[in-house]
Amino acid sequence: MDVPLKTSLFEICPAKSIPLHERLVHIAIPFVIGGFYILLCFLFMPYDSALLLGGLMLGYLVPPAGKESIVPLGIALGLPWWLIAFSIGLMDVLAGIFMALNCDVAVRIPILGRWIRRFLEKGNDFVRKRPWLEKFYFSGVVLFVMFPLQGSGGIGGSLVGWMIGLSPGRTLLAITIGAFLGCTLIAIGSQAIKDLLLSDITAGIVTLVAVIAILALSYSVYRWKTR
C-alpha cells in the first residue's frame, strides 16, 4: 500500500466549524435511526422480546461485551438468529455513522475521547502488528470489524480505515459489510449449537466445549502475536 499511515489526531478527526443546527443534526442522525428501529421492534414484536432486544443492543455498547458474547446470548434467550445478528450489526453501523459525522465531537467525550487518543498514539505499532490491515486495505477493515478483535466495531473500524487512507464513505461501507457478515456468521453458528444441544445434549456440549477451546486458543495466539 502506497498511502502513508495517518495517526495524527488532527488528520483523523479535524475540527469542523459548522453551524450549531447542522451539528445537532449530525449528532442526532444515528440516534434517530437507532430509536426508530427500536420503535419498530416494539410495534411488531412482543413487548418482552423487544425489551430484551433493546437491552442487548445497549449492552453491546458497554465493554467488554462484544458480538461474540451478545449474539449467542440473544439466541440462547430465544431471539431469532437473524434478528439479533441484524440488530447488533446495526449498532456497529450506527457507531460508524456517528464517527463519520462527529469524530471531532467524539474526541471531546471524556471516556471515548481518551480511548481514541490512546488508539491513535499506538497507531503505527497497532497496524505494524496487523500487516493484513494495510495489505488488504478495504478488505482489511471488513475483516477487522467482522471478527471479534480488540478495538473492532464501528469506532475502532472507523479509526483503522482512516489511518490506512480510506475515505469516510468507504470506511463506513467496510464497517457495514464486516459488521453484518460477522454477526451473521456468529449467529448461524450459535443457532446450530443451540439446535444440537436441544436434539442431542451430549454432542451439543462436546461441540460447545470444542468451539470455546478453539476460540480461546485462537485469541491467545492472536494476543501473543500482537504484543
Summary of the structure (lengths in Angstrom):
residues: 227
radius of gyration: 18.6
end to end distance: 23.4
largest distance: 62.0
contacts: 712
relative contact order: 0.13
helix: 78%
strand: 0%
